[in-house]
Amino acid sequence: MLNLLVTGYHVAYVESYLYAYLTVKYGSQTSFLGLCILTMTISEIPIFVKSHQIISYLGGTGNCYLLSHTIYIIRVYLYTLIPLSRPNLFLLLEPSHALVFSLMMCSAVEDGRDIVEREGGMEEGKKEHFNAKVQAYVRNIYYCLGLGLGSLVGGLIVGRWGYEVLFRSGAVGMTVWAFVRVGLERKLKKW
């Protein structure tokens, strides 16, 4: 659940501030912003449809989180390198959102199901109710806490230091978190 909070926090930098960055820094029109959103959204569909196979192929949710974090780090850092004369390059980066958001969320849902399964001994109706609660926690931690905090702090960063610092600090923060999460995962497996 901590991964949802930290990842949501960092993803808020993109979801809350990318389009403002494109408008302010690159002078992008709403049609270009819409095309970015369309590109990002369409790219998520295959991940959502094939999530079980992808998670299995990658060796479990832990590897999916690591891939998601790595793609995020590369993506937000590259935002800061795109020349003002080439805003169309953002369209090449937006499909990576499928691996950042969709793969992470599908993995979190899968981990939520695993929590329910480990609780064994429940009647089927209670199991479904517990699963619904766990999935609600997944969504609320990510969307309410993670995105909320990231949007708030992100606004403070943009106001004081600008968008480039926001995205680069997002890359650094997610790098630190990726190492911490892997370390915690290894430590918990030893228990």
C-alpha positions in Angstrom: 0.0 0.0 0.0 2.9 2.3 0.6 3.9 1.8 -3.0 0.5 3.2 -4.1 1.0 6.3 -2.0 4.5 7.0 -3.2 3.8 6.2 -6.9 0.6 8.2 -6.8 2.5 11.1 -5.3 5.0 11.1 -8.2 2.5 10.4 -10.9 0.7 13.5 -9.8 3.6 15.5 -11.1 2.7 14.3 -14.6 -1.1 14.1 -14.3 -1.4 17.5 -12.6 1.3 19.5 -14.3 2.3 18.1 -17.7 -0.4 19.9 -19.6 0.3 23.2 -17.8 4.0 22.7 -18.7 3.1 22.1 -22.3 0.9 25.2 -22.4 3.2 27.6 -20.6 6.6 26.4 -21.8 5.8 25.2 -25.3 2.7 27.2 -26.1 0.7 24.0 -26.9 -2.8 24.3 -28.1 -5.7 22.3 -26.5 -5.8 20.1 -29.6 -2.3 19.0 -29.0 -3.0 18.4 -25.3 -6.0 16.3 -26.3 -3.8 14.3 -28.7 -1.4 13.6 -25.8 -4.3 12.4 -23.7 -5.6 10.2 -26.5 -2.2 8.7 -27.1 -1.7 8.0 -23.4 -5.1 6.5 -23.0 -5.1 4.2 -26.0 -1.8 2.8 -25.0 -3.2 1.7 -21.7 -5.8 -0.6 -23.2 -3.5 -3.6 -24.1 -2.0 -3.5 -20.6 -5.4 -3.6 -18.9 -6.6 -6.4 -21.3 -3.5 -8.6 -20.9 -2.4 -7.7 -17.4 -2.4 -11.2 -16.0 -0.2 -12.5 -18.8 2.1 -9.5 -18.6 2.5 -9.8 -14.8 3.2 -13.5 -15.2 5.7 -12.9 -18.1 7.6 -10.3 -16.0 7.8 -12.6 -13.0 5.3 -11.1 -10.7 4.1 -7.8 -9.4 7.4 -6.8 -7.8 9.1 -6.7 -11.2 6.1 -4.9 -12.7 6.5 -2.2 -10.1 10.2 -1.9 -10.8 9.6 -1.6 -14.6 6.8 1.0 -13.9 9.1 3.1 -11.7 12.0 2.8 -14.2 9.8 4.0 -17.1 8.5 6.9 -15.0 12.0 8.0 -14.1 13.1 8.0 -17.8 9.9 9.6 -18.9 9.9 12.6 -16.6 13.6 13.3 -17.0 13.2 13.3 -20.8 10.4 15.9 -20.4 13.0 18.3 -19.3 15.2 17.7 -22.3 12.7 18.2 -25.1 13.7 21.3 -27.1 11.1 24.1 -27.3 11.0 23.7 -31.1 10.0 20.0 -30.9 6.9 19.6 -28.6 5.7 16.8 -30.8 8.3 14.6 -29.1 6.0 14.4 -26.1 3.8 12.2 -28.2 6.6 9.6 -28.3 6.7 9.6 -24.5 3.0 9.5 -23.8 2.5 5.8 -24.6 4.9 5.0 -21.8 2.1 6.0 -19.4 0.6 2.6 -20.1 3.6 1.0 -18.3 3.7 3.6 -15.6 0.1 3.7 -14.6 -1.7 0.7 -16.1 0.9 -1.9 -15.2 1.3 -0.5 -11.7 -2.4 -0.4 -11.1 -3.0 -3.9 -12.4 -0.2 -5.1 -10.2 -1.7 -3.3 -7.2 -5.1 -4.9 -7.9 -3.4 -8.3 -8.2 -1.6 -7.8 -4.8 -5.0 -6.8 -3.3 -6.4 -10.1 -4.5 -3.5 -11.9 -3.0 -4.2 -10.3 0.4 -7.8 -11.5 0.2 -6.6 -15.0 -0.7 -4.1 -15.2 2.2 -6.9 -14.4 4.6 -8.4 -17.8 3.8 -11.2 -19.4 5.8 -13.8 -16.8 4.8 -17.2 -17.6 3.4 -17.6 -16.6 -0.2 -19.8 -13.6 0.5 -17.5 -12.3 3.1 -14.5 -12.9 0.8 -16.1 -10.8 -1.9 -16.9 -8.0 0.6 -13.3 -8.0 1.9 -12.0 -8.0 -1.7 -14.2 -4.9 -2.5 -12.8 -3.2 0.6 -9.2 -4.0 -0.3 -9.7 -2.7 -3.9 -11.3 0.5 -2.5 -8.2 1.0 -0.3 -6.0 0.5 -3.4 -7.9 3.2 -5.3 -8.2 5.6 -2.4 -4.6 5.4 -1.4 -3.4 6.0 -4.9 -6.0 8.6 -6.1 -6.9 10.5 -2.9 -3.7 10.4 -0.9 -1.0 9.9 -3.5 -2.3 12.1 -6.2 -3.6 14.7 -3.7 -0.3 15.1 -1.9 1.7 15.0 -5.1 -0.5 17.7 -6.7 -0.2 19.9 -3.6 3.6 19.6 -3.2 4.1 19.7 -7.0 2.3 23.1 -7.1 4.7 24.4 -4.4 7.7 23.1 -6.4 6.5 24.7 -9.7 5.7 27.9 -7.9 9.1 28.2 -6.4 11.5 26.5 -8.9 9.6 25.7 -12.1 8.5 22.7 -14.1 12.0 21.3 -14.9 12.8 21.0 -11.2 9.4 19.4 -10.6 10.0 16.7 -13.2 13.7 16.1 -12.3 12.8 15.9 -8.6 10.1 13.4 -9.6 12.8 11.3 -11.3 15.1 11.5 -8.3 12.3 10.8 -5.8 11.1 7.8 -7.8 14.7 6.5 -8.1 15.1 6.6 -4.4 11.7 4.9 -3.9 12.5 2.1 -6.3 15.6 1.2 -4.4 13.8 1.4 -1.0 10.9 -0.7 -2.3 13.1 -3.4 -3.7 15.1 -3.4 -0.4 11.9 -3.7 1.6 10.6 -6.4 -0.7 13.7 -8.5 -0.2 13.7 -8.0 3.6 10.0 -9.0 3.8 10.7 -12.2 1.8 13.3 -13.3 4.3 10.6 -13.2 7.1 
